Every structure is written in C-alpha cells, then in structure tokens.
Amino acid sequence: MQIPQNLAPCLRDNLNPAFLAEKHGILEYLNPEYLSGDNDKYRKLYDRLAPLYDFGERWIGFLKYGNTVAKMRREMMQLLEWQNGAKVLYVSIGTGKDFNYIPANVDAKSLQLVGADISLGMLRRAQKVWSRKLELSLVHCAAEDLPFADNYFDIVFHVGGINFFSDKARAIAEMLRVAKPGTRLMIADETQDFIESQYQKNALTKKAYADAQFDLAEIENAIPDSTRERQTHFLWDNRFYAMTFRKA
Ligand SMILES: C[S@@+](CC[C@H](N)C(=O)[O-])C[C@H]1O[C@@H](n2cnc3c(N)ncnc32)[C@H](O)[C@@H]1O
C-alpha cells in the first residue's frame, strides 16, 4: 500500500498493516477495536448526513440561529495558538467548517493541515470543499487510535463528537500523545442542553440521539493531571463548551 507522500512524515512507525488502506486519496487506518458501539452508530449517522451537513448549517442553522454559529466557531478557533507554517491536526474534522474561521492574521495556506474522522462520507465532503484551497491531508480513523507519530503536531483540536465517542479518555490520551510538548489543545462539543433542544428534536438526528446523555465532568476528568492551564469555556449562550489545556 502506498502512503500518500505528504502524510508519510507524520505517521508512527508501529502501524498495524492490516488496518491500512487508501480510498479516494484518503488514508484509512481503521482499528476494528474502535468501530463498534457508539462509534459504529455515529459513523453510520454521519455517513448518511454528510451530503446535507453543510447545507444544514448554512441554511437551516442560519434561519434558526442567524450568524451566532459562525461567531461561536470564530471564538473557538481563537482559543488555539495559531502560527504560520504550523502542523495542525483536526480530530473529527467533519466537512472542515472550522477552516473558514482560522484567524485572519494567519496565512491559512501556509498551514500543514491533517483532518481525521471516522466517517468516510464526511471526509469526502471535506476533500471536495478544501483540497484545492488548503494544504490538507485526510485520514479515515477513529480518534481512539490515531496513526500519527508522538509529539508531532503544533496544534491539535477536536470539535463536535467526543460526547459520544466509545472511549473518550483514550481519544484525549491520543490527542495529547501526538501534540508537541507545550501545545495548547482544545476539545469542544455541544452541551447537554443543546443536545436535548436540537438533536433530540431535529427529524434527521432525533432517532440516533434519542437516549443520548453525557457527563461533562467525565470529559473534564479524562484530561490528565499532567496537563497545565485546564479551562472549560462556555460559548454560544451555553450551547457549546470548549476545554483547553496545555501538554506539559
Ligand atoms: C457533529 S460532527 C462535527 C464535525 C465538525 N467537527 C464540525 O464541527 O462541523 C461530529 C463528527 O465526529 C465524527 N466522529 C464521531 N465519532 C468519532 C470517533 N470515534 N473518531 C473520530 N471521529 C468521530 C463524526 O464522523 C462527525 O464527522
């Protein structure tokens, strides 16, 4: 199997060859241990939603919330420490909406961006939207088993999936492992209020989220004590949280 040239330097050298493949220019590293339970459920949901996802935020989201979603995404991106030329990992990239909100004082084209997601459908949308505009490589994998090398990325962040990952603590440990020492990481997702008022009522998502409950403290407690400057920010009138922390 041919590893795409721009991804070769960021991969770890102990990858299991049985999990590796390549589809449509997207590297696949799928460990079956993390493809069951909630991961399987949300992977299938997002594969189905992928063609509608950007339309939903742009039109339905805009009609309901005006430009407040864009404002929240911009605020989240400002919690990261951007610098030109940075190596950036976005875990659960989805369609890559947040790339619209990279701060204007950063040359987005200078960034070496890597996006990981468990849904191939979402990755293919990200590829379609961004591949000619940015230096972006995509990897189809679970957040719980990232194929990347230790201490590689200058910026590591996640938006919008961790509440229902099969193994949240493992995903956080993986994000920390691949970040360089000193990196400020961010993990952001919806609050329980928003899940109840939006996802459990929306026709497209209500079945999958019917019994969905998560505990914010569980995620806060999964951030290891070895990290510094741990903070939980609440955005968009408490509909979203963003946890930031620095790798020692
Ligand atoms: C609500 S979408 C958010 C997408 C994007 N981050 C955004 O803010 O628009 C949730 C994303 O998490 C991904 N996801 C869910 N479980 C995952 C896992 N265990 N590992 C990696 N990605 C996962 C889904 O495939 C989906 O793309």
PDBQT file of the ligand as one rigid body, heavy atoms in Angstrom, charges set to zero:
ROOT
HETATM    1  C1  LIG A 301     -21.232  16.946  14.711  1.00  0.00    +0.000 C 
HETATM    2  S1  LIG A 301     -19.995  16.361  13.595  1.00  0.00    +0.000 S 
HETATM    3  C2  LIG A 301     -18.793  17.646  13.768  1.00  0.00    +0.000 C 
HETATM    4  C3  LIG A 301     -17.982  17.831  12.521  1.00  0.00    +0.000 C 
HETATM    5  C4  LIG A 301     -17.050  19.056  12.560  1.00  0.00    +0.000 C 
HETATM    6  N1  LIG A 301     -16.048  18.924  13.566  1.00  0.00    +0.000 N 
HETATM    7  C5  LIG A 301     -17.841  20.316  12.773  1.00  0.00    +0.000 C 
HETATM    8  O1  LIG A 301     -17.648  20.969  13.815  1.00  0.00    +0.000 OA
HETATM    9  O2  LIG A 301     -18.642  20.663  11.900  1.00  0.00    +0.000 OA
HETATM   10  C6  LIG A 301     -19.252  15.014  14.513  1.00  0.00    +0.000 C 
HETATM   11  C7  LIG A 301     -18.093  14.354  13.782  1.00  0.00    +0.000 C 
HETATM   12  O3  LIG A 301     -17.436  13.434  14.675  1.00  0.00    +0.000 OA
HETATM   13  C8  LIG A 301     -17.071  12.281  13.937  1.00  0.00    +0.000 C 
HETATM   14  N2  LIG A 301     -16.819  11.172  14.879  1.00  0.00    +0.000 N 
HETATM   15  C9  LIG A 301     -17.733  10.558  15.666  1.00  0.00    +0.000 A 
HETATM   16  N3  LIG A 301     -17.124   9.616  16.419  1.00  0.00    +0.000 NA
HETATM   17  C10 LIG A 301     -15.790   9.635  16.093  1.00  0.00    +0.000 A 
HETATM   18  C11 LIG A 301     -14.641   8.917  16.539  1.00  0.00    +0.000 A 
HETATM   19  N4  LIG A 301     -14.735   7.977  17.481  1.00  0.00    +0.000 N 
HETATM   20  N5  LIG A 301     -13.444   9.218  15.992  1.00  0.00    +0.000 NA
HETATM   21  C12 LIG A 301     -13.334  10.202  15.053  1.00  0.00    +0.000 A 
HETATM   22  N6  LIG A 301     -14.379  10.923  14.601  1.00  0.00    +0.000 NA
HETATM   23  C13 LIG A 301     -15.602  10.645  15.116  1.00  0.00    +0.000 A 
HETATM   24  C14 LIG A 301     -18.255  12.086  13.004  1.00  0.00    +0.000 C 
HETATM   25  O4  LIG A 301     -17.965  11.237  11.933  1.00  0.00    +0.000 OA
HETATM   26  C15 LIG A 301     -18.554  13.523  12.579  1.00  0.00    +0.000 C 
HETATM   27  O5  LIG A 301     -17.824  13.913  11.432  1.00  0.00    +0.000 OA
ENDROOT
TORSDOF 0
